[in-house]
Amino acid sequence: MRRRFFLTLAVAAVGSPGASQAHLVSTELGPFYDGAAHSLVSPLDLMTILGMAILGSFAGVGAARRLVVGLTAAWGTGTVVGFAIFAEPWDLPVVVAVATLLLGIAAAVKLKVPPGGLLPLAIAAGLTRGLMNGSAARAADGSWLSVTGIVVGVLALVLLLSGLGAWLVRRRYDVALRIAGSWVAAISLLTIGWRLRG
């Protein structure tokens, strides 16, 4: 009886949640690294970047380069504006998840977006996600270092994923990108269901 009590107590102590960060994860390395890690631990941010990188890879190297610049610049601008004007976190998770679902479907079916349409799409996605990230950074710690970290993290991810995508397309491994697109769609669909369930 006593052993069962202590075992239950130990399981409860180990399994009890600590303080959670709703938007910016704490890396314990400071606000810059918290911001830089944000895109890796935020599923909708990561899926948006991956979906855009896949579409850029299918559109060609020139379009992928413009996408890197456009998406990063728009994300950075949105983050700065969101940090400056929103005192509380601003988020539209279902709308963003639906947009990311459409990105994933487009990537899974290897939709070739014309270069003239890809850049405006990247700018719209970057501004929207940036506004949300900026408001989250201000609510989390209110440090401009977080904003800088978010922009640097997004740039690094966009560069790496676009470069990998272009390399895969050149080697005729398009199927890997289409599979990644289907995962973007699946994760976005799960996010929509989770959010609507409440």
C-alpha positions as CSV (number, residue, x, y, z in Angstrom):
1,M,0.0,0.0,0.0
2,R,2.8,2.4,1.0
3,R,4.8,1.5,-2.1
4,R,1.8,2.2,-4.4
5,F,1.3,5.6,-2.7
6,F,4.9,6.6,-3.3
7,L,4.8,5.3,-6.8
8,T,1.7,7.3,-7.5
9,L,3.2,10.4,-5.9
10,A,6.4,10.0,-8.0
11,V,4.5,9.6,-11.2
12,A,2.4,12.7,-10.4
13,A,5.5,14.8,-9.6
14,V,7.3,13.7,-12.8
15,G,4.2,14.1,-15.0
16,S,3.0,17.4,-13.6
17,P,3.4,20.2,-16.1
18,G,5.6,23.2,-15.4
19,A,5.0,26.7,-16.6
20,S,4.2,26.8,-20.3
21,Q,5.0,29.5,-22.8
22,A,2.1,30.0,-25.1
23,H,4.0,31.5,-28.0
24,L,7.7,31.9,-27.6
25,V,9.5,28.9,-26.2
26,S,12.1,29.5,-23.6
27,T,15.5,28.1,-24.6
28,E,17.1,29.5,-21.4
29,L,19.7,31.1,-23.7
30,G,18.1,34.6,-23.8
31,P,15.5,36.4,-26.0
32,F,17.5,36.2,-29.2
33,Y,17.7,32.4,-29.2
34,D,14.1,32.2,-28.0
35,G,13.1,34.1,-31.1
36,A,15.4,32.1,-33.4
37,A,14.0,28.8,-32.2
38,H,10.4,30.0,-32.5
39,S,9.9,28.9,-36.1
40,L,11.2,25.4,-35.3
41,V,8.8,24.8,-32.5
42,S,5.7,26.6,-33.9
43,P,4.0,24.1,-36.3
44,L,2.2,26.6,-38.4
45,D,5.3,28.8,-38.8
46,L,7.3,25.8,-39.8
47,M,4.6,24.4,-42.2
48,T,4.2,27.9,-43.8
49,I,8.0,28.1,-44.4
50,L,8.2,24.5,-45.7
51,G,5.2,24.9,-48.0
52,M,6.5,28.1,-49.5
53,A,10.0,26.7,-49.9
54,I,8.5,23.7,-51.8
55,L,6.5,25.8,-54.1
56,G,9.5,28.0,-54.7
57,S,11.6,24.9,-55.6
58,F,9.0,23.8,-58.1
59,A,9.0,27.3,-59.7
60,G,12.7,27.3,-60.4
61,V,15.9,28.6,-58.9
62,G,15.2,32.3,-59.8
63,A,11.7,32.2,-58.2
64,A,13.1,30.4,-55.2
65,R,15.7,33.2,-54.7
66,R,13.0,35.9,-55.0
67,L,10.9,33.9,-52.5
68,V,13.7,33.8,-50.0
69,V,14.1,37.6,-50.1
70,G,10.3,38.3,-50.3
71,L,9.2,35.9,-47.5
72,T,12.0,36.9,-45.1
73,A,11.6,40.7,-45.7
74,A,7.8,40.5,-45.3
75,W,8.1,38.3,-42.2
76,G,10.6,40.7,-40.7
77,T,8.5,43.7,-41.5
78,G,5.4,42.0,-40.1
79,T,7.3,41.0,-36.9
80,V,8.5,44.6,-36.3
81,V,5.0,46.1,-36.9
82,G,3.3,43.4,-34.8
83,F,5.8,44.0,-32.0
84,A,5.3,47.8,-32.2
85,I,1.5,47.9,-32.3
86,F,0.0,44.9,-30.5
87,A,0.2,44.8,-26.7
88,E,-1.6,41.4,-26.6
89,P,-1.0,38.3,-28.8
90,W,-2.9,38.5,-32.0
91,D,-3.5,35.2,-33.8
92,L,-5.9,33.6,-36.3
93,P,-4.9,30.0,-36.0
94,V,-7.8,28.5,-38.0
95,V,-7.4,30.9,-40.9
96,V,-3.6,30.4,-41.0
97,A,-4.0,26.6,-40.7
98,V,-6.5,26.6,-43.7
99,A,-4.0,28.7,-45.7
100,T,-1.2,26.3,-44.8
101,L,-3.4,23.4,-45.7
102,L,-3.8,24.9,-49.2
103,L,-0.1,25.4,-49.4
104,G,0.5,21.8,-48.5
105,I,-2.1,20.6,-51.1
106,A,-0.5,22.7,-53.8
107,A,3.0,21.3,-52.9
108,A,1.6,17.7,-52.8
109,V,0.1,18.0,-56.3
110,K,3.3,19.8,-57.6
111,L,1.4,22.9,-58.5
112,K,3.7,25.2,-60.5
113,V,2.7,28.7,-59.3
114,P,3.8,31.3,-61.9
115,P,6.8,33.4,-60.6
116,G,4.6,36.5,-60.8
117,G,2.1,34.9,-58.3
118,L,4.6,33.3,-56.0
119,L,6.2,36.5,-54.7
120,P,2.9,38.2,-53.7
121,L,1.9,34.9,-52.0
122,A,5.2,34.8,-50.1
123,I,4.8,38.5,-49.0
124,A,1.2,37.9,-47.8
125,A,2.2,34.8,-45.8
126,G,5.2,36.5,-44.4
127,L,3.4,39.7,-43.3
128,T,0.6,37.6,-41.7
129,R,2.8,35.3,-39.8
130,G,5.2,38.1,-38.9
131,L,2.4,40.2,-37.3
132,M,1.4,37.2,-35.2
133,N,5.1,36.5,-34.2
134,G,5.7,40.2,-33.3
135,S,2.6,40.4,-31.1
136,A,3.7,37.1,-29.4
137,A,7.2,38.4,-28.8
138,R,5.9,41.6,-27.2
139,A,3.6,39.6,-24.9
140,A,6.2,37.1,-24.0
141,D,9.2,39.2,-23.1
142,G,8.9,42.6,-24.8
143,S,12.5,42.4,-26.1
144,W,13.6,43.6,-29.5
145,L,16.2,40.8,-29.4
146,S,13.3,38.3,-29.7
147,V,12.2,40.1,-32.9
148,T,15.8,39.9,-34.3
149,G,16.0,36.2,-33.4
150,I,12.7,35.5,-35.1
151,V,13.8,37.2,-38.4
152,V,17.2,35.4,-38.3
153,G,15.6,32.1,-37.6
154,V,13.1,32.5,-40.5
155,L,15.9,33.5,-42.8
156,A,18.0,30.5,-41.9
157,L,15.0,28.1,-42.4
158,V,13.9,29.6,-45.7
159,L,17.5,29.5,-47.0
160,L,18.0,25.9,-45.9
161,L,14.7,24.5,-47.1
162,S,14.7,26.4,-50.4
163,G,18.3,25.2,-51.1
164,L,17.4,21.6,-50.2
165,G,14.3,21.8,-52.4
166,A,16.2,23.2,-55.4
167,W,18.8,20.5,-54.9
168,L,16.1,17.8,-54.8
169,V,14.4,19.1,-57.9
170,R,17.7,19.2,-59.8
171,R,18.4,15.6,-58.8
172,R,14.8,14.6,-59.9
173,Y,13.7,13.7,-56.4
174,D,10.5,15.7,-56.7
175,V,8.6,13.0,-55.0
176,A,10.3,13.8,-51.7
177,L,9.0,17.4,-51.9
178,R,5.5,16.1,-52.8
179,I,5.6,13.8,-49.7
180,A,6.7,16.8,-47.6
181,G,3.8,18.8,-49.0
182,S,1.4,16.1,-48.1
183,W,2.7,16.2,-44.5
184,V,2.3,20.0,-44.5
185,A,-1.3,19.4,-45.5
186,A,-1.9,16.7,-43.0
187,I,-0.4,18.6,-40.0
188,S,-2.5,21.7,-41.0
189,L,-5.6,19.6,-41.2
190,L,-4.9,18.2,-37.7
191,T,-4.3,21.7,-36.4
192,I,-7.7,22.9,-37.9
193,G,-9.5,20.0,-36.2
194,W,-7.7,20.6,-32.9
195,R,-8.5,24.3,-32.9
196,L,-12.2,23.8,-33.9
197,R,-12.6,21.2,-31.2
198,G,-11.8,23.9,-28.7
